[in-house]
Amino acid sequence: MDDCGGGGGKRPFQLARSLTYHHHPGHRPAAASRWRRQHQQHQLADEPRAPRPQAVVLYTTSLRGVRRTFADCAAVRAILRGFRVAVDERDVSMDAALRREVQALLAARGRAFALPQLLIGGRLVGGADEVRQLNETGQLRRLLDGAAGQDPAFVCDACGGVRFVPCAGCGGGRKVFVEEEGRVVRCVECNENGLVRCLNCCS
């Protein structure tokens, strides 16, 4: 699955490694090129690679229609905040595609649809009851080992923590005018609410 980090910081610019050599009489470009590729691959293989932080994804809803569901979402969110890890929270009430996404995920495992749902490193952990039990036994801490850290007080400057922003293409109106065709068409960049996921804090 997808991984959301929440900090939105830019990765530092890095220069690519380069190898240079000088031409000499009798030099064969093909052989030199082959040697260079093999030498570079050998160097890269020997260099230690930092492991990628495992993604923590939480499907929730911000609707208060079902009090138990809303309370469970808030409880799991609070538990994860206590571990100070970055969470890619996906509010299904803001985007129908996210709802279909988690429905398909649960159906593939023979589970009924329910919220919240937690995934760690692409593995489905479960809902509120499973998360509470794992937290009480100390196993949740072990599962979160390797997740990216984040200050629990962090609030994205771009979306205010909502994780969605109005579509820049249509201004949230879901319609755009195509001059070549002389007509208004449905914007393909945003969801049914005229929103797109915040690129500053969502993966």
Secondary structure in CASP SS format (residue, H / E / C, confidence):
PFRMAT SS
TARGET T0000
AUTHOR 0000-0000-0000
METHOD secondary structure of the structure
MODEL  1
M C 1.00
D C 1.00
D C 1.00
C C 1.00
G C 1.00
G C 1.00
G C 1.00
G C 1.00
G C 1.00
K C 1.00
R C 1.00
P C 1.00
F C 1.00
Q C 1.00
L C 1.00
A C 1.00
R C 1.00
S C 1.00
L C 1.00
T C 1.00
Y C 1.00
H C 1.00
H C 1.00
H C 1.00
P C 1.00
G C 1.00
H C 1.00
R C 1.00
P H 1.00
A H 1.00
A H 1.00
A H 1.00
S H 1.00
R H 1.00
W H 1.00
R H 1.00
R H 1.00
Q H 1.00
H H 1.00
Q H 1.00
Q H 1.00
H H 1.00
Q H 1.00
L H 1.00
A H 1.00
D H 1.00
E C 1.00
P C 1.00
R C 1.00
A C 1.00
P C 1.00
R C 1.00
P C 1.00
Q E 1.00
A C 1.00
V E 1.00
V E 1.00
L E 1.00
Y E 1.00
T E 1.00
T C 1.00
S C 1.00
L C 1.00
R C 1.00
G C 1.00
V C 1.00
R H 1.00
R H 1.00
T H 1.00
F H 1.00
A H 1.00
D H 1.00
C H 1.00
A H 1.00
A H 1.00
V H 1.00
R H 1.00
A H 1.00
I H 1.00
L H 1.00
R H 1.00
G H 1.00
F C 1.00
R C 1.00
V E 1.00
A C 1.00
V C 1.00
D E 1.00
E E 1.00
R E 1.00
D E 1.00
V C 1.00
S C 1.00
M C 1.00
D C 1.00
A H 1.00
A H 1.00
L H 1.00
R H 1.00
R H 1.00
E H 1.00
V H 1.00
Q H 1.00
A H 1.00
L H 1.00
L H 1.00
A H 1.00
A H 1.00
R C 1.00
G C 1.00
R C 1.00
A C 1.00
F C 1.00
A C 1.00
L C 1.00
P C 1.00
Q E 1.00
L E 1.00
L E 1.00
I E 1.00
G C 1.00
G C 1.00
R E 1.00
L E 1.00
V E 1.00
G E 1.00
G C 1.00
A H 1.00
D H 1.00
E H 1.00
V H 1.00
R H 1.00
Q H 1.00
L H 1.00
N H 1.00
E H 1.00
T H 1.00
G C 1.00
Q H 1.00
L H 1.00
R H 1.00
R H 1.00
L H 1.00
L C 1.00
D C 1.00
G C 1.00
A E 1.00
A C 1.00
G E 1.00
Q C 1.00
D C 1.00
P C 1.00
A C 1.00
F C 1.00
V C 1.00
C C 1.00
D C 1.00
A C 1.00
C C 1.00
G C 1.00
G C 1.00
V C 1.00
R C 1.00
F E 1.00
V E 1.00
P E 1.00
C C 1.00
A C 1.00
G C 1.00
C C 1.00
G C 1.00
G C 1.00
G C 1.00
R C 1.00
K E 1.00
V E 1.00
F E 1.00
V E 1.00
E C 1.00
E C 1.00
E C 1.00
G C 1.00
R E 1.00
V E 1.00
V E 1.00
R E 1.00
C C 1.00
V C 1.00
E C 1.00
C C 1.00
N C 1.00
E C 1.00
N C 1.00
G C 1.00
L E 1.00
V E 1.00
R E 1.00
C C 1.00
L C 1.00
N C 1.00
C C 1.00
C C 1.00
S C 1.00
END
